[in-house]
């Protein structure tokens, strides 16, 4: 069967899958596919490397529904192949796509990491500095290019609860690394504390920050952000210095 991958490719696929998995907190499905003919491989030439992942949980409890990456014209050290590793001899670029669902972003918002980030801030409310404790955060992707947030926040010192609600349009910063929220529209809560609302807006940007999706040796720069009903898709360019291998 001419289409079946050679032993060299299979070993490399497996090594890369193990290497990438070791950087993730959870993996539902991860498939690395290296395409090259054996003669090219021993000369260190690889036609294409594709990475397809589903249900990958990155650092900070951020789950991605889908991650796709494709690299072409990859040059590797032929000696590394013998050891089942993919050692790039020069950096390469890749196209990448990351899909996040509403549930993925909600999971991140309600994670211990984000809770502790918010707890660590003292916020001015009615002229008093308060510690905030998120009770429940409901993040939605209602369509129309918007994100929406509804949060119940407890003020630790007084025990009272505050409701914060806003919607906004996410956009990519010029450097392609961060996501800013624009056209913020407030619910009734803006008057309570602009600082509290700002803290939640900043935290939303932080969760969508692209460096959260960087893996060792791979950094992403977003070119396009599509916000649809229930899901958010980031189209990115990846700069790959190394493909992690086990």
C-alpha positions in Angstrom: 0.0 0.0 0.0 1.8 3.1 -1.2 -0.3 5.4 1.1 0.5 3.7 4.4 3.0 5.7 6.4 6.5 4.2 6.7 7.9 3.0 10.0 10.0 6.1 10.4 6.9 8.4 10.0 4.8 6.3 12.4 7.5 6.5 15.1 7.8 10.3 14.6 4.1 10.7 14.7 3.9 8.8 18.0 6.8 10.7 19.5 5.3 14.1 18.6 1.9 13.0 20.0 3.5 12.0 23.3 5.6 15.2 23.4 2.6 17.5 22.8 0.4 15.5 25.2 2.9 15.9 27.9 2.4 19.7 27.8 -1.3 19.5 28.1 -3.4 18.9 31.2 -6.0 16.8 29.3 -6.3 15.4 25.8 -9.4 13.8 24.3 -7.9 13.2 20.9 -4.5 14.2 19.4 -3.2 13.2 16.0 0.1 14.2 14.5 0.7 13.3 10.9 4.1 13.6 9.2 4.2 13.3 5.5 7.5 12.6 3.7 8.9 9.8 1.6 11.7 7.7 3.2 14.4 9.1 0.9 13.6 12.7 1.8 13.3 11.8 5.4 16.9 10.6 5.7 18.0 13.8 4.1 16.0 15.8 6.7 13.2 16.9 4.4 9.5 16.7 5.5 6.7 17.6 3.1 4.1 18.4 5.8 3.3 18.1 9.4 -0.3 18.4 10.5 -1.5 18.4 14.1 -5.2 17.8 14.9 -6.4 18.0 18.4 -9.8 17.8 20.1 -10.6 18.6 23.7 -7.2 19.8 24.6 -6.9 21.4 28.0 -4.1 24.0 28.1 -2.6 25.7 31.1 -5.0 27.6 33.4 -7.8 25.1 32.7 -8.5 26.5 29.3 -10.1 23.9 27.0 -10.0 24.1 23.2 -12.7 22.3 21.3 -10.4 22.0 18.3 -6.8 22.8 17.4 -5.5 22.4 13.9 -2.0 23.2 12.7 -0.3 22.6 9.4 3.4 23.1 8.5 4.9 22.6 5.1 8.6 22.5 4.0 9.9 21.4 7.3 13.6 20.8 7.6 14.7 18.4 10.4 17.9 16.9 11.6 18.1 13.5 9.9 20.0 12.0 12.9 17.2 12.9 15.2 14.9 10.7 13.2 16.9 7.6 14.2 16.0 8.5 17.8 12.4 9.0 17.1 12.5 12.7 17.5 11.7 15.7 15.2 14.5 18.2 15.7 14.0 21.2 13.4 17.1 22.6 11.8 15.4 25.9 11.2 12.2 27.5 12.5 9.1 27.0 10.3 5.8 28.7 10.0 2.4 27.1 10.2 -1.2 27.9 9.8 -3.3 27.3 12.8 -6.9 27.3 13.9 -8.2 27.2 17.4 -11.9 26.8 18.2 -13.3 27.6 21.7 -16.9 26.9 22.6 -19.1 28.9 25.0 -18.7 26.0 27.5 -14.9 26.0 27.2 -14.7 29.7 28.1 -17.2 29.3 30.9 -15.1 26.5 32.3 -12.1 28.8 32.3 -14.0 31.6 34.0 -15.2 29.3 36.8 -11.7 27.7 37.2 -9.8 28.1 40.4 -7.0 29.9 38.5 -9.4 32.7 37.4 -11.1 32.9 40.7 -7.8 33.4 42.5 -6.8 36.0 40.0 -10.0 38.0 40.7 -9.7 37.4 44.5 -6.2 38.8 44.5 -7.5 42.2 43.4 -8.7 44.9 45.7 -11.4 47.0 44.0 -12.9 50.4 44.8 -16.6 50.1 45.4 -18.4 53.2 46.7 -15.1 54.6 47.8 -14.1 51.5 49.8 -11.5 48.9 48.9 -13.1 45.5 48.6 -12.0 41.9 48.0 -14.1 40.2 45.4 -15.2 36.6 45.3 -16.8 35.4 42.0 -19.9 33.3 42.9 -20.9 32.4 39.4 -19.8 33.6 36.0 -22.0 33.0 32.9 -20.2 33.7 29.7 -22.2 33.6 26.4 -21.5 33.9 22.7 -24.9 35.2 21.6 -23.9 35.7 17.9 -23.7 39.1 16.2 -19.9 39.1 16.8 -20.4 39.7 20.5 -19.4 38.2 23.8 -21.6 38.6 26.8 -21.0 38.2 30.5 -23.3 38.0 33.5 -21.5 37.5 36.9 -22.5 37.3 40.5 -19.7 38.7 42.6 -19.6 38.6 46.5 -17.9 41.4 48.3 -16.0 39.5 51.0 -15.9 42.3 53.6 -19.6 43.0 53.6 -21.0 39.7 52.3 -23.2 41.4 49.8 -23.6 40.2 46.2 -23.3 42.4 43.1 -24.5 41.5 39.7 -22.4 42.6 36.7 -23.5 42.3 33.1 -22.0 43.5 29.9 -21.6 42.7 26.2 -18.7 43.6 23.9 -17.1 43.0 20.6 -13.7 41.2 20.8 -11.0 42.4 18.4 -7.3 41.4 17.9 -4.5 43.8 18.9 -2.1 44.9 16.3 0.6 42.5 17.5 -1.9 39.6 17.1 -1.2 38.5 20.7 -4.0 39.9 22.7 -7.8 40.3 22.4 -9.3 43.6 23.4 -13.0 44.1 24.1 -14.6 47.1 22.2 -18.1 48.6 22.1 -18.7 47.6 25.7 -22.4 47.8 26.5 -23.3 47.6 30.2 -26.2 46.1 31.9 -27.7 47.9 34.9 -24.5 47.3 36.9 -22.1 49.9 35.5 -23.1 52.4 38.2 -22.2 50.0 41.1 -18.5 50.0 40.3 -16.8 50.8 36.9 -13.7 49.2 38.5 -15.4 45.9 39.2 -16.8 45.8 35.6 -13.3 46.7 34.3 -11.8 43.8 36.3 -14.1 41.3 34.6 -13.5 42.9 31.1 -9.8 42.5 31.7 -10.2 39.0 32.8 -12.2 38.1 29.7 -9.3 39.5 27.6 -6.8 37.5 29.6 -8.7 34.2 29.0 -8.7 34.9 25.3 -5.0 35.9 25.3 -3.2 34.0 22.6 -0.1 33.2 24.7 -2.5 30.8 26.6 -2.3 28.6 23.5 1.4 28.7 23.0 3.2 25.3 23.5 6.9 24.9 24.1 8.6 26.0 20.9 5.4 27.1 19.2 4.0 30.6 19.4 0.8 31.9 17.8 -0.1 35.2 16.2 -3.8 35.7 15.4 -4.8 36.9 12.0 -8.5 36.6 12.3 -11.1 36.2 15.0 -14.6 34.9 14.2 -17.3 35.1 16.8 -20.4 33.0 16.1 -23.3 31.7 18.0 -21.8 29.4 20.7 -18.3 29.3 19.4 -15.2 31.5 18.8 -12.6 30.6 16.1 -9.1 32.1 16.0 -7.2 31.8 12.7 -3.5 32.2 13.4 0.0 32.0 12.1 2.3 29.8 14.2 6.0 30.3 14.5 7.5 26.9 15.2 11.0 26.6 16.6 10.5 23.1 17.8 7.9 20.3 17.7 7.8 18.8 21.2 8.5 15.1 21.0 8.5 12.6 23.8 
